[in-house]
Amino acid sequence: MSIFEYVTGWLLVLVLLAMLLVTPLVITHNRTLRDHGADCWWCHPRLLPHKRR
C-alpha cells in the first residue's frame, strides 16, 4: 500500500468520525423550539468579520 492510499484512508476515517460526532449535535440544535436569532453562529455563520464604523 502506498503512502498516498494510507493517508487517504486515514483522512476518510477522520471525516467519518467527525460526521458521526457532529450529526446528533446538529439535529438537536435544529429541533430546539426557540428562535436563536442572528447571534447564533451555527444558524448564521459569518465568514468574514464585520467592519466597525
PDB file of N, H, CA, C and O in Angstrom:
ATOM      1  N   MET A   1       0.859  -1.175   0.000  1.00  0.00           N
ATOM      2  CA  MET A   1       0.000   0.000   0.000  1.00  0.00           C
ATOM      3  C   MET A   1       0.904   1.237   0.000  1.00  0.00           C
ATOM      4  O   MET A   1       1.858   1.329   0.773  1.00  0.00           O
ATOM      5  N   SER A   2       0.587   2.162  -0.865  1.00  0.00           N
ATOM      6  H   SER A   2      -0.188   2.087  -1.493  1.00  0.00           H
ATOM      7  CA  SER A   2       1.411   3.367  -0.964  1.00  0.00           C
ATOM      8  C   SER A   2       1.052   4.353   0.146  1.00  0.00           C
ATOM      9  O   SER A   2       0.013   4.233   0.795  1.00  0.00           O
ATOM     10  N   ILE A   3       1.917   5.306   0.340  1.00  0.00           N
ATOM     11  H   ILE A   3       2.761   5.403  -0.188  1.00  0.00           H
ATOM     12  CA  ILE A   3       1.706   6.334   1.366  1.00  0.00           C
ATOM     13  C   ILE A   3       0.459   7.143   1.036  1.00  0.00           C
ATOM     14  O   ILE A   3      -0.272   7.545   1.942  1.00  0.00           O
ATOM     15  N   PHE A   4       0.204   7.390  -0.254  1.00  0.00           N
ATOM     16  H   PHE A   4       0.798   7.064  -0.990  1.00  0.00           H
ATOM     17  CA  PHE A   4      -0.976   8.146  -0.681  1.00  0.00           C
ATOM     18  C   PHE A   4      -2.260   7.431  -0.272  1.00  0.00           C
ATOM     19  O   PHE A   4      -3.184   8.064   0.239  1.00  0.00           O
ATOM     20  N   GLU A   5      -2.326   6.130  -0.490  1.00  0.00           N
ATOM     21  H   GLU A   5      -1.575   5.616  -0.905  1.00  0.00           H
ATOM     22  CA  GLU A   5      -3.506   5.354  -0.104  1.00  0.00           C
ATOM     23  C   GLU A   5      -3.676   5.341   1.409  1.00  0.00           C
ATOM     24  O   GLU A   5      -4.797   5.423   1.910  1.00  0.00           O
ATOM     25  N   TYR A   6      -2.584   5.239   2.125  1.00  0.00           N
ATOM     26  H   TYR A   6      -1.674   5.171   1.718  1.00  0.00           H
ATOM     27  CA  TYR A   6      -2.623   5.220   3.582  1.00  0.00           C
ATOM     28  C   TYR A   6      -3.174   6.536   4.130  1.00  0.00           C
ATOM     29  O   TYR A   6      -4.057   6.535   4.988  1.00  0.00           O
ATOM     30  N   VAL A   7      -2.652   7.651   3.632  1.00  0.00           N
ATOM     31  H   VAL A   7      -1.935   7.651   2.934  1.00  0.00           H
ATOM     32  CA  VAL A   7      -3.099   8.973   4.090  1.00  0.00           C
ATOM     33  C   VAL A   7      -4.550   9.207   3.689  1.00  0.00           C
ATOM     34  O   VAL A   7      -5.330   9.739   4.480  1.00  0.00           O
ATOM     35  N   THR A   8      -4.922   8.819   2.478  1.00  0.00           N
ATOM     36  H   THR A   8      -4.289   8.387   1.836  1.00  0.00           H
ATOM     37  CA  THR A   8      -6.302   8.981   2.021  1.00  0.00           C
ATOM     38  C   THR A   8      -7.261   8.182   2.900  1.00  0.00           C
ATOM     39  O   THR A   8      -8.332   8.668   3.262  1.00  0.00           O
ATOM     40  N   GLY A   9      -6.881   6.982   3.233  1.00  0.00           N
ATOM     41  H   GLY A   9      -6.011   6.587   2.939  1.00  0.00           H
ATOM     42  CA  GLY A   9      -7.716   6.156   4.102  1.00  0.00           C
ATOM     43  C   GLY A   9      -7.908   6.781   5.472  1.00  0.00           C
ATOM     44  O   GLY A   9      -9.021   6.792   5.996  1.00  0.00           O
ATOM     45  N   TRP A  10      -6.836   7.301   6.059  1.00  0.00           N
ATOM     46  H   TRP A  10      -5.932   7.292   5.633  1.00  0.00           H
ATOM     47  CA  TRP A  10      -6.943   7.933   7.373  1.00  0.00           C
ATOM     48  C   TRP A  10      -7.780   9.203   7.322  1.00  0.00           C
ATOM     49  O   TRP A  10      -8.533   9.493   8.251  1.00  0.00           O
ATOM     50  N   LEU A  11      -7.649   9.963   6.236  1.00  0.00           N
ATOM     51  H   LEU A  11      -7.038   9.728   5.480  1.00  0.00           H
ATOM     52  CA  LEU A  11      -8.477  11.167   6.099  1.00  0.00           C
ATOM     53  C   LEU A  11      -9.957  10.808   6.010  1.00  0.00           C
ATOM     54  O   LEU A  11     -10.798  11.484   6.603  1.00  0.00           O
ATOM     55  N   LEU A  12     -10.274   9.757   5.279  1.00  0.00           N
ATOM     56  H   LEU A  12      -9.591   9.208   4.798  1.00  0.00           H
ATOM     57  CA  LEU A  12     -11.670   9.321   5.187  1.00  0.00           C
ATOM     58  C   LEU A  12     -12.196   8.857   6.544  1.00  0.00           C
ATOM     59  O   LEU A  12     -13.340   9.143   6.898  1.00  0.00           O
ATOM     60  N   VAL A  13     -11.375   8.151   7.291  1.00  0.00           N
ATOM     61  H   VAL A  13     -10.446   7.919   7.003  1.00  0.00           H
ATOM     62  CA  VAL A  13     -11.779   7.702   8.630  1.00  0.00           C
ATOM     63  C   VAL A  13     -12.025   8.898   9.542  1.00  0.00           C
ATOM     64  O   VAL A  13     -13.007   8.910  10.285  1.00  0.00           O
ATOM     65  N   LEU A  14     -11.155   9.901   9.499  1.00  0.00           N
ATOM     66  H   LEU A  14     -10.358   9.891   8.895  1.00  0.00           H
ATOM     67  CA  LEU A  14     -11.325  11.086  10.340  1.00  0.00           C
ATOM     68  C   LEU A  14     -12.574  11.875   9.960  1.00  0.00           C
ATOM     69  O   LEU A  14     -13.284  12.368  10.836  1.00  0.00           O
ATOM     70  N   VAL A  15     -12.845  11.997   8.677  1.00  0.00           N
ATOM     71  H   VAL A  15     -12.268  11.597   7.965  1.00  0.00           H
ATOM     72  CA  VAL A  15     -14.057  12.695   8.226  1.00  0.00           C
ATOM     73  C   VAL A  15     -15.298  11.939   8.680  1.00  0.00           C
ATOM     74  O   VAL A  15     -16.264  12.554   9.132  1.00  0.00           O
ATOM     75  N   LEU A  16     -15.285  10.632   8.568  1.00  0.00           N
ATOM     76  H   LEU A  16     -14.500  10.132   8.201  1.00  0.00           H
ATOM     77  CA  LEU A  16     -16.420   9.821   9.001  1.00  0.00           C
ATOM     78  C   LEU A  16     -16.665   9.969  10.499  1.00  0.00           C
ATOM     79  O   LEU A  16     -17.810  10.121  10.923  1.00  0.00           O
ATOM     80  N   LEU A  17     -15.613   9.927  11.301  1.00  0.00           N
ATOM     81  H   LEU A  17     -14.683   9.803  10.957  1.00  0.00           H
ATOM     82  CA  LEU A  17     -15.768  10.091  12.745  1.00  0.00           C
ATOM     83  C   LEU A  17     -16.296  11.480  13.097  1.00  0.00           C
ATOM     84  O   LEU A  17     -17.138  11.617  13.985  1.00  0.00           O
ATOM     85  N   ALA A  18     -15.808  12.501  12.411  1.00  0.00           N
ATOM     86  H   ALA A  18     -15.124  12.389  11.690  1.00  0.00           H
ATOM     87  CA  ALA A  18     -16.292  13.860  12.658  1.00  0.00           C
ATOM     88  C   ALA A  18     -17.771  13.963  12.321  1.00  0.00           C
ATOM     89  O   ALA A  18     -18.533  14.584  13.062  1.00  0.00           O
ATOM     90  N   MET A  19     -18.182  13.366  11.218  1.00  0.00           N
ATOM     91  H   MET A  19     -17.563  12.863  10.616  1.00  0.00           H
ATOM     92  CA  MET A  19     -19.596  13.414  10.835  1.00  0.00           C
ATOM     93  C   MET A  19     -20.465  12.673  11.847  1.00  0.00           C
ATOM     94  O   MET A  19     -21.561  13.126  12.177  1.00  0.00           O
ATOM     95  N   LEU A  20     -19.981  11.543  12.334  1.00  0.00           N
ATOM     96  H   LEU A  20     -19.091  11.175  12.066  1.00  0.00           H
ATOM     97  CA  LEU A  20     -20.750  10.779  13.318  1.00  0.00           C
ATOM     98  C   LEU A  20     -20.897  11.542  14.631  1.00  0.00           C
ATOM     99  O   LEU A  20     -21.927  11.431  15.297  1.00  0.00           O
ATOM    100  N   LEU A  21     -19.890  12.308  15.007  1.00  0.00           N
ATOM    101  H   LEU A  21     -19.054  12.399  14.466  1.00  0.00           H
ATOM    102  CA  LEU A  21     -19.955  13.068  16.249  1.00  0.00           C
ATOM    103  C   LEU A  21     -20.804  14.331  16.113  1.00  0.00           C
ATOM    104  O   LEU A  21     -21.483  14.720  17.063  1.00  0.00           O
ATOM    105  N   VAL A  22     -20.774  14.968  14.960  1.00  0.00           N
ATOM    106  H   VAL A  22     -20.222  14.652  14.188  1.00  0.00           H
ATOM    107  CA  VAL A  22     -21.451  16.250  14.783  1.00  0.00           C
ATOM    108  C   VAL A  22     -22.934  16.082  14.453  1.00  0.00           C
ATOM    109  O   VAL A  22     -23.735  16.946  14.809  1.00  0.00           O
ATOM    110  N   THR A  23     -23.317  15.005  13.789  1.00  0.00           N
ATOM    111  H   THR A  23     -22.666  14.303  13.499  1.00  0.00           H
ATOM    112  CA  THR A  23     -24.703  14.830  13.354  1.00  0.00           C
ATOM    113  C   THR A  23     -25.707  14.929  14.499  1.00  0.00           C
ATOM    114  O   THR A  23     -26.692  15.651  14.348  1.00  0.00           O
ATOM    115  N   PRO A  24     -25.524  14.251  15.638  1.00  0.00           N
ATOM    116  CA  PRO A  24     -26.506  14.402  16.724  1.00  0.00           C
ATOM    117  C   PRO A  24     -26.586  15.834  17.249  1.00  0.00           C
ATOM    118  O   PRO A  24     -27.661  16.290  17.640  1.00  0.00           O
ATOM    119  N   LEU A  25     -25.463  16.542  17.262  1.00  0.00           N
ATOM    120  H   LEU A  25     -24.590  16.171  16.945  1.00  0.00           H
ATOM    121  CA  LEU A  25     -25.483  17.927  17.730  1.00  0.00           C
ATOM    122  C   LEU A  25     -26.280  18.816  16.785  1.00  0.00           C
ATOM    123  O   LEU A  25     -27.028  19.684  17.235  1.00  0.00           O
ATOM    124  N   VAL A  26     -26.129  18.609  15.493  1.00  0.00           N
ATOM    125  H   VAL A  26     -25.521  17.904  15.128  1.00  0.00           H
ATOM    126  CA  VAL A  26     -26.866  19.404  14.506  1.00  0.00           C
ATOM    127  C   VAL A  26     -28.356  19.119  14.608  1.00  0.00           C
ATOM    128  O   VAL A  26     -29.167  20.044  14.567  1.00  0.00           O
ATOM    129  N   ILE A  27     -28.722  17.869  14.739  1.00  0.00           N
ATOM    130  H   ILE A  27     -28.064  17.117  14.773  1.00  0.00           H
ATOM    131  CA  ILE A  27     -30.139  17.510  14.846  1.00  0.00           C
ATOM    132  C   ILE A  27     -30.739  18.112  16.104  1.00  0.00           C
ATOM    133  O   ILE A  27     -31.840  18.662  16.053  1.00  0.00           O
ATOM    134  N   THR A  28     -30.052  18.023  17.218  1.00  0.00           N
ATOM    135  H   THR A  28     -29.158  17.577  17.259  1.00  0.00           H
ATOM    136  CA  THR A  28     -30.549  18.593  18.471  1.00  0.00           C
ATOM    137  C   THR A  28     -30.675  20.100  18.370  1.00  0.00           C
ATOM    138  O   THR A  28     -31.666  20.670  18.826  1.00  0.00           O
ATOM    139  N   HIS A  29     -29.700  20.744  17.786  1.00  0.00           N
ATOM    140  H   HIS A  29     -28.895  20.281  17.415  1.00  0.00           H
ATOM    141  CA  HIS A  29     -29.728  22.200  17.661  1.00  0.00           C
ATOM    142  C   HIS A  29     -30.896  22.646  16.787  1.00  0.00           C
ATOM    143  O   HIS A  29     -31.553  23.639  17.101  1.00  0.00           O
ATOM    144  N   ASN A  30     -31.164  21.940  15.710  1.00  0.00           N
ATOM    145  H   ASN A  30     -30.631  21.133  15.455  1.00  0.00           H
ATOM    146  CA  ASN A  30     -32.233  22.334  14.799  1.00  0.00           C
ATOM    147  C   ASN A  30     -33.617  22.033  15.355  1.00  0.00           C
ATOM    148  O   ASN A  30     -34.595  22.616  14.888  1.00  0.00           O
ATOM    149  N   ARG A  31     -33.732  21.151  16.325  1.00  0.00           N
ATOM    150  H   ARG A  31     -32.937  20.677  16.704  1.00  0.00           H
ATOM    151  CA  ARG A  31     -35.042  20.800  16.872  1.00  0.00           C
ATOM    152  C   ARG A  31     -35.449  21.657  18.066  1.00  0.00           C
ATOM    153  O   ARG A  31     -36.556  21.502  18.583  1.00  0.00           O
ATOM    154  N   THR A  32     -34.589  22.543  18.507  1.00  0.00           N
ATOM    155  H   THR A  32     -33.689  22.669  18.088  1.00  0.00           H
ATOM    156  CA  THR A  32     -34.979  23.410  19.610  1.00  0.00           C
ATOM    157  C   THR A  32     -36.073  24.350  19.134  1.00  0.00           C
ATOM    158  O   THR A  32     -36.071  24.783  17.981  1.00  0.00           O
ATOM    159  N   LEU A  33     -37.003  24.665  20.019  1.00  0.00           N
ATOM    160  H   LEU A  33     -37.005  24.314  20.955  1.00  0.00           H
ATOM    161  CA  LEU A  33     -38.178  25.431  19.625  1.00  0.00           C
ATOM    162  C   LEU A  33     -37.933  26.933  19.607  1.00  0.00           C
ATOM    163  O   LEU A  33     -38.575  27.655  18.845  1.00  0.00           O
ATOM    164  N   ARG A  34     -37.018  27.406  20.432  1.00  0.00           N
ATOM    165  H   ARG A  34     -36.497  26.819  21.051  1.00  0.00           H
ATOM    166  CA  ARG A  34     -36.829  28.856  20.497  1.00  0.00           C
ATOM    167  C   ARG A  34     -36.038  29.353  19.294  1.00  0.00           C
ATOM    168  O   ARG A  34     -35.245  28.618  18.704  1.00  0.00           O
ATOM    169  N   ASP A  35     -36.269  30.609  18.944  1.00  0.00           N
ATOM    170  H   ASP A  35     -36.913  31.206  19.422  1.00  0.00           H
ATOM    171  CA  ASP A  35     -35.549  31.220  17.833  1.00  0.00           C
ATOM    172  C   ASP A  35     -34.173  31.638  18.318  1.00  0.00           C
ATOM    173  O   ASP A  35     -34.047  32.296  19.351  1.00  0.00           O
ATOM    174  N   HIS A  36     -33.158  31.265  17.587  1.00  0.00           N
ATOM    175  H   HIS A  36     -33.260  30.730  16.748  1.00  0.00           H
ATOM    176  CA  HIS A  36     -31.796  31.567  18.003  1.00  0.00           C
ATOM    177  C   HIS A  36     -31.402  32.995  17.686  1.00  0.00           C
ATOM    178  O   HIS A  36     -30.528  33.558  18.346  1.00  0.00           O
ATOM    179  N   GLY A  37     -32.030  33.584  16.691  1.00  0.00           N
ATOM    180  H   GLY A  37     -32.739  33.127  16.155  1.00  0.00           H
ATOM    181  CA  GLY A  37     -31.711  34.959  16.322  1.00  0.00           C
ATOM    182  C   GLY A  37     -30.433  35.049  15.509  1.00  0.00           C
ATOM    183  O   GLY A  37     -29.819  34.040  15.163  1.00  0.00           O
ATOM    184  N   ALA A  38     -30.054  36.264  15.217  1.00  0.00           N
ATOM    185  H   ALA A  38     -30.553  37.083  15.498  1.00  0.00           H
ATOM    186  CA  ALA A  38     -28.877  36.496  14.375  1.00  0.00           C
ATOM    187  C   ALA A  38     -27.568  36.227  15.112  1.00  0.00           C
ATOM    188  O   ALA A  38     -26.518  36.145  14.475  1.00  0.00           O
ATOM    189  N   ASP A  39     -27.604  36.087  16.435  1.00  0.00           N
ATOM    190  H   ASP A  39     -28.457  36.154  16.952  1.00  0.00           H
ATOM    191  CA  ASP A  39     -26.382  35.842  17.204  1.00  0.00           C
ATOM    192  C   ASP A  39     -25.935  34.384  17.170  1.00  0.00           C
ATOM    193  O   ASP A  39     -24.830  34.065  17.607  1.00  0.00           O
ATOM    194  N   CYS A  40     -26.778  33.506  16.658  1.00  0.00           N
ATOM    195  H   CYS A  40     -27.676  33.766  16.303  1.00  0.00           H
ATOM    196  CA  CYS A  40     -26.425  32.088  16.606  1.00  0.00           C
ATOM    197  C   CYS A  40     -25.418  31.872  15.478  1.00  0.00           C
ATOM    198  O   CYS A  40     -25.760  31.985  14.301  1.00  0.00           O
ATOM    199  N   TRP A  41     -24.180  31.562  15.843  1.00  0.00           N
ATOM    200  H   TRP A  41     -23.902  31.470  16.800  1.00  0.00           H
ATOM    201  CA  TRP A  41     -23.133  31.392  14.838  1.00  0.00           C
ATOM    202  C   TRP A  41     -23.372  30.159  13.989  1.00  0.00           C
ATOM    203  O   TRP A  41     -22.888  30.079  12.860  1.00  0.00           O
ATOM    204  N   TRP A  42     -24.111  29.202  14.517  1.00  0.00           N
ATOM    205  H   TRP A  42     -24.505  29.267  15.434  1.00  0.00           H
ATOM    206  CA  TRP A  42     -24.364  27.979  13.771  1.00  0.00           C
ATOM    207  C   TRP A  42     -25.407  28.218  12.672  1.00  0.00           C
ATOM    208  O   TRP A  42     -25.252  27.757  11.541  1.00  0.00           O
ATOM    209  N   CYS A  43     -26.470  28.949  13.029  1.00  0.00           N
ATOM    210  H   CYS A  43     -26.595  29.324  13.948  1.00  0.00           H
ATOM    211  CA  CYS A  43     -27.525  29.230  12.056  1.00  0.00           C
ATOM    212  C   CYS A  43     -27.134  30.348  11.098  1.00  0.00           C
ATOM    213  O   CYS A  43     -27.548  30.349   9.939  1.00  0.00           O
ATOM    214  N   HIS A  44     -26.341  31.297  11.579  1.00  0.00           N
ATOM    215  H   HIS A  44     -26.006  31.296  12.521  1.00  0.00           H
ATOM    216  CA  HIS A  44     -25.947  32.455  10.780  1.00  0.00           C
ATOM    217  C   HIS A  44     -24.428  32.608  10.841  1.00  0.00           C
ATOM    218  O   HIS A  44     -23.922  33.498  11.524  1.00  0.00           O
ATOM    219  N   PRO A  45     -23.700  31.747  10.131  1.00  0.00           N
ATOM    220  CA  PRO A  45     -22.237  31.854  10.187  1.00  0.00           C
ATOM    221  C   PRO A  45     -21.747  33.117   9.498  1.00  0.00           C
ATOM    222  O   PRO A  45     -22.283  33.532   8.471  1.00  0.00           O
ATOM    223  N   ARG A  46     -20.738  33.710  10.071  1.00  0.00           N
ATOM    224  H   ARG A  46     -20.302  33.374  10.906  1.00  0.00           H
ATOM    225  CA  ARG A  46     -20.109  34.888   9.478  1.00  0.00           C
ATOM    226  C   ARG A  46     -18.730  34.471   8.985  1.00  0.00           C
ATOM    227  O   ARG A  46     -17.842  34.145   9.772  1.00  0.00           O
ATOM    228  N   LEU A  47     -18.577  34.489   7.689  1.00  0.00           N
ATOM    229  H   LEU A  47     -19.299  34.754   7.049  1.00  0.00           H
ATOM    230  CA  LEU A  47     -17.301  34.059   7.125  1.00  0.00           C
ATOM    231  C   LEU A  47     -16.237  35.133   7.281  1.00  0.00           C
ATOM    232  O   LEU A  47     -15.059  34.826   7.467  1.00  0.00           O
ATOM    233  N   LEU A  48     -16.649  36.387   7.205  1.00  0.00           N
ATOM    234  H   LEU A  48     -17.605  36.637   7.054  1.00  0.00           H
ATOM    235  CA  LEU A  48     -15.714  37.492   7.365  1.00  0.00           C
ATOM    236  C   LEU A  48     -16.177  38.360   8.527  1.00  0.00           C
ATOM    237  O   LEU A  48     -17.380  38.556   8.700  1.00  0.00           O
ATOM    238  N   PRO A  49     -15.259  38.879   9.321  1.00  0.00           N
ATOM    239  CA  PRO A  49     -15.672  39.745  10.435  1.00  0.00           C
ATOM    240  C   PRO A  49     -16.282  41.045   9.914  1.00  0.00           C
ATOM    241  O   PRO A  49     -15.901  41.551   8.859  1.00  0.00           O
ATOM    242  N   HIS A  50     -17.239  41.571  10.681  1.00  0.00           N
ATOM    243  H   HIS A  50     -17.549  41.159  11.538  1.00  0.00           H
ATOM    244  CA  HIS A  50     -17.880  42.826  10.306  1.00  0.00           C
ATOM    245  C   HIS A  50     -16.953  43.997  10.607  1.00  0.00           C
ATOM    246  O   HIS A  50     -16.227  43.997  11.602  1.00  0.00           O
ATOM    247  N   LYS A  51     -16.992  44.985   9.734  1.00  0.00           N
ATOM    248  H   LYS A  51     -17.582  44.985   8.926  1.00  0.00           H
ATOM    249  CA  LYS A  51     -16.181  46.183   9.947  1.00  0.00           C
ATOM    250  C   LYS A  51     -16.903  47.116  10.907  1.00  0.00           C
ATOM    251  O   LYS A  51     -18.116  47.308  10.809  1.00  0.00           O
ATOM    252  N   ARG A  52     -16.152  47.691  11.829  1.00  0.00           N
ATOM    253  H   ARG A  52     -15.167  47.536  11.908  1.00  0.00           H
ATOM    254  CA  ARG A  52     -16.734  48.670  12.749  1.00  0.00           C
ATOM    255  C   ARG A  52     -16.738  50.034  12.087  1.00  0.00           C
ATOM    256  O   ARG A  52     -15.790  50.412  11.398  1.00  0.00           O
ATOM    257  N   ARG A  53     -17.806  50.755  12.303  1.00  0.00           N
ATOM    258  H   ARG A  53     -18.576  50.448  12.862  1.00  0.00           H
ATOM    259  CA  ARG A  53     -17.903  52.097  11.712  1.00  0.00           C
ATOM    260  C   ARG A  53     -17.512  53.143  12.713  1.00  0.00           C
ATOM    261  O   ARG A  53     -17.531  54.334  12.401  1.00  0.00           O
TER     262      ARG A  53
END
